């Protein structure tokens, strides 16, 4: 009987650590950039400019209705045909940011639409500038209301990072594939990777909970 043997996998723990670090880096970068894209896209979909709304909505629908791996391939293999060649890591961050931004946009838009218009009118009556009204009366309460959904989307984005191993990004899954080829221990390496992902998600969930308590220490009252 072929018993589980983790010795070959654990002996390459340094490779797994490097893959884990890269996964964390590209995921964090994609979350930040994706959040910026999402907030801007949400604002544009609610703007009075019809052309901008159509363009942004087309982007959102295109991303939400195509497989993520196809988007990765389009950016990494397709853009060189237009004269733009990205290295694997840059292509991975770009694809993940664009992908995450489309979903985050819909989440943020729902939060903004849930803001009581009376709060906005009250802010204007108090003489707050448009920027301060949007930041403190619209955006912050909207993010507070949808933060659990944003956290879930960030977790999905982290897990989606495994897909970029298809373009030779040496993140956790990519390194795991290499170790599997070296050791031929399929079950062992993927069990270890699964445990690491579970731990990563647990850490991210705790981090997001801490951010929520720190940044949104009040209850948001909608309509």
Helices and strands as residue ranges (DSSP letters): H 7-10, H 13-45, H 50-64, H 68-73, I 74-78, G 79-82, H 88-113, H 117-125, H 130-132, I 133-139, H 140-160, G 161-167, H 172-183, H 186-215
